[in-house]
C-alpha cells in the first residue's frame, strides 16, 4: 500500500475541495492514486458537496438549535446556518441541527474547526507530548524523525478530541461531523455551516464559544 503523505492530501483537497479526512480516506482506498481518488470523491458526492461549503455564499438563514438534558443539568445552544429559509425548514436540515447539538452535549468539543484552535494551545499540547515521549525510556534511542511522527499522530488524535468537525459522530462513529455536514449539503443542495456553539454543564461553568465557521 502506498504511503499517504500530507502533500498528497493537500493536492487532493485542492483538486476537489473535500475535507482532509475524506481525502486521506480516498487516497488510502485507491492506493495513493490521485485521479482515482478524485473519481472516488466525485462518485460519493463529497467533492461536489465540499465545493458548496462557503465558496463566497451568504449564509444568514438557519436556526439557533437548543438541546437540554432531561435533568436540566446540561444544555447546548448552537447557530447553524444555511443560504435560504426554504432549506432551513427541511427535515434534513432540522435533523442535522438536532444531531449536532446532541453530539456537542455528549462529546464536549471546544472548537468548531481546526483553524479555530489558538496557536498557543497547539504549541503547549505539542510540547507536552514531546516531553512525555522523551521521558519514556522506550523512546530513548528513537531518532527525532520517528518521535516527530509519533507526536504528529498524537496531535491528530488531540484535534479529534477538541474539534467538533473532526470528532466521530456519536450516532455513527464510521463518519465524522464533517462527513455528516457534507452529506447534508449534498442532500439539501446548498451550503451549511456550524457557526458557533456554547455548552453549559451545571457546576462546570460554560465552555468558550467556538469561533465563526
N, C-alpha and C positions, 0 to 999 in steps of 0.2 A: 504494500500500500504506500502511495506517495506521501511524503511528509508535507503537511499543510502549513505553510508559513504565513506570517502576518501580512506580508506583501501580497500573497495570493488572495487572501481575504479582502484586502483593500482594493485590489484590482477588480474583483468580482462585485464588490459594493458599488464601485464607480460605474461599472457596466450596467448594473441592474437597479441600483437604489435600494436593494434589500438590506435587512439588518445584518449585523456581524455574525450573530449566531446562526441565522438561516444560511448565510454564505459559507460559513465553516462546515455546516452540515452537508450542504450541496457538494462542496469540494470533496468531503470525505466519502460521500456516496458515489462520486464519479471519479475517484482515484486522482484527484487533482487536476482533471481536465477542465479548463476554464469554459470552453464552448459548451461542453456537455452540462456543466453546472449552470450556465446561463439558461440553456434549454430547460433544465430541470426546474429552475425557479419560475420561468415563464409558464410552464405546464401547471405548476402548483398555484399560479396566480399571485405569487409573492412579489415578483418584480413589478408587475403592473400595479399591485396594491401599494407597494412601498413608494412608488413614484408619486402617488396621490397624497402621501403624507406630507403636509406642509406645502412645499413647492409654490410658495407665494400666494396660497389661497387664504382667504379670510374665513376664520372660524370663530364666529361670535354667537352662534346658536349652541344649543346643547342643554345641559342640565346640571344643577347642583344636587348631587346624589348624596343621600344620608343613610348611614347604617347605624343602628343602635342595638347592642346586645340585649337579650331578654331581661337581664337583671339590672340594666341601666348603669353598669359599671364601665362600659366601653362603647365608644362611638367614633365614627369616621365621617368626615364630610369631604367631598371631592368635587372639583369643577371639571367636567368632561365636555369638550366642545366638538361641534361639527359645523358644516357650512350652512345648512338650511334647517328651518323648523320642521320641514317635511321629514327629514331623516331623524331629527330629534324625537319625533313621535312614533318611529317604527319600533316594532318589537325587538328587532336585532340590536338597535342602539340602546334601548332601555335595558335589555338583558345584559349587554356588555357593561353598562354603568353599574348595575347591581352586582355583577360578578366582581368588578374592580373594587368596590368599597368593601365587599365581604372579604375579598382576598387581603386587602390592606389591614382590615381588622384582625385577621388571623396571623398574617406573616410580618406585620410591623416594619415595612420598608421605611427608609428615611428620605430618599430622594426619588424623583420621577425617573430620571435618566442619568446615565454615567456622567454626562457633561455637567450635571448639577453638583457633583461631588467636589468640595473645595480641594484645591491642590495641597493645602497644608494637611488635610485629613488623610489624603492619599500618601503623602510623604511620611507621615507619622506611622501609618499602618505598615508601609513597606519597610521602614527602618526597624520596626518591632519584629517583623517576620524574618528579616536578615539576622537580627540579634538572636532570635530563638534558634534559627538554623545553626549559627556558628557556635552556640553554646552546647549544641548536641554533639557528643563525641563521635557519633556515627558519621558526621559530616566533616570531620576534621581534615580528611585527606582528599575531599572532593574539590575539583577545580572550580574557580569562580564562575565560569560559564555554566556549569551544571547547577550550582547554587542559585544562579540568576534565573534559570528556567524553573526551578522549584518555586522560587519566590513569585515568578510570574503566574504560575498555576495557582498559588495561594491567593494572589491578588484578584484573579478572575473569580475565585470562589467568594472572596470578600465582596466583590461587586454584586454577585448574585444574592448575597445576604441582605444588602442595604439598598439596592436599586430596584425599584418596582418593575420596570420593563424587563429586567433580566432575571427576575425570580421565576421559578417554575410555578405554573398556575396551580392553585391549591386543589382545584377540581380535576385536573388532568396534568400531572407533572411531566408528561411527554412533550408539553409545549410551554413556552414562556408567556408572560403577559404581553410581550411584544408580538409574539406569534398570534395570540388571541386578538390583539388590536388589528393586525394586518388581515386576519381572516374577516373581521367585522367590516373593515374598509372595503375589502373585496365584495362582501355581501351587499353593503348599502350603496356602494359606488361613489363615495366621496370621502374627503379627508376627515379624520377623527384625531383628537389629541387629548391626552390626560394633562391638563394644565397645572393643577396643583392639588394638594390634599393636606389634611390635618387629621391626626389620630389622637384621640383623647382616652386615657385609661385612668380611672379613679385612683388617686394616690401616687401616680407616677408623674403627673404633670403632662403638658401637651408636647408632642414632638414638634420640631420646627416644620413650618410649611415647606413643601417641596417647591422648587423653582418652576418658572414657566417652561412649558414644553416647547 
